[in-house]
């Protein structure tokens, strides 16, 4: 069965592009437009990977990541943070809160796809 990816981003052009490219690669894709919706989507059906924007309405990506890592059933979910905030301090914060990778916008789609593959091939750890 194809791996499932949840995109949590409120920027329509990014969501549309990612959704198209990931589906073309054979992934099952769902979309959440804010942090609260992302957590609800994960509760409804846990994805294999979360592409998580930092700057989200209602609950930012840092908070979402923190809640995922605190939840026993979700702490192993692979999280790739996406953000225009690429300063070293934001990257370190995202990784410290439990993100598996941090990709700075704008990004080359091939680089993001390579990171998606890398994360999905990595063995899951509890």
N, C-alpha and C positions, 0 to 999 in steps of 0.2 A: 504494500500500500504506500502511496506517495506521502512524504513527510508533510506535516501541516505547519504553516507559518501564520502567526498573527502579527499584523502590522498595526502598531499604535502610533498614529501620526494625525495631526489636524490640518496638514497642508495638502489640499486636494491634488495639486499637480504631482507631488511626490508619491502620494498614495496611488494615484492612477498609474504612474510609471512603474512603481515597484510591483503593484498587483499584476500588471501586464507581463513584465519580465519574469517574475517568479512563476506565474502560471505557465508561461512558455517553457520554462525549465522543468515543468511537471509537478510543481508543488501545489498543494491545496492551500488556498489563501483566504483568510478572513481579515476584516478591518475593524479597528476600534478608533474612534475619533477623539477620545480623551482618556485620562487615566482611570477614571471610575469605570468607564465602559470596557477598558482593557481587562481590569480585574473581573468584571462580570463575564466577559467572554471566556476568560481562562477558567472560571468556575463552571461555566456551562460545558466547555470542552477544552481540555488542556492541550495546547499546541505542542509541537516538538521544538519550536523556536519562536521567540518573541523579538521582533524588530521594534525597539522602543525609543521614540523621540523623547528628548529631555523636556522641551518646552511644550507641555500639554495643558489644556484647560482642565479645570476641576481638581486634578491631582497631577503633579509633574512626574516625569519619568524617574527621577531620583526616589520619590516617595513610593512609586509603584514597585521599583526594584527592591527597595527596603522591605516592603510588605511581602513580596514574593519570597525573599530569603528568610523571612520570619515564619512563613507558613510551611508546616511539615510536608504537605503533599506537593507543594510548588517549588520548594527550595532548589531542586535539581533542574528546573526549567532553564534551558539555555537562553540567555538574554544578550542581544547585541544592541547597545545604545547608539542612537543616531542623533547628532546634534550639530548645529551651526556654532555652538559654543565649544571651540576646540582648544581653548587655553589649557595649559598643563594642569591647572588646579581643577578644572571641570572633569578632565579625563581621569585624573587620580581619584576624584570623588566618586565618579561612576564605577570605577573598578573596585574601589574600597567598599562600596555599597553592595557589590556582588555581581556587577555586569561581567559577562565572560569576555566581551570585547567592546570597544568604543570606536565608532566610525564617524569622522567629521564630515559634515556637509560643507560644500558640495563634494560628492564622491564620484569616482568612476564606477559605473555599474558593474564592470567586470571585477573590480576589487571587492565590491560588496558581495557579489555572487561567490567569489572565492572564500570570503569569510563565512558566508552562510553554509557552504559545503564543509568547510573546516569544522564549524561548530556541530553540524549534524553528523559528521563522521566520528567526532570525539565520543569516547565512551561516557555514558551518564554516570555521575557520581552522586551519592546520596547527600 
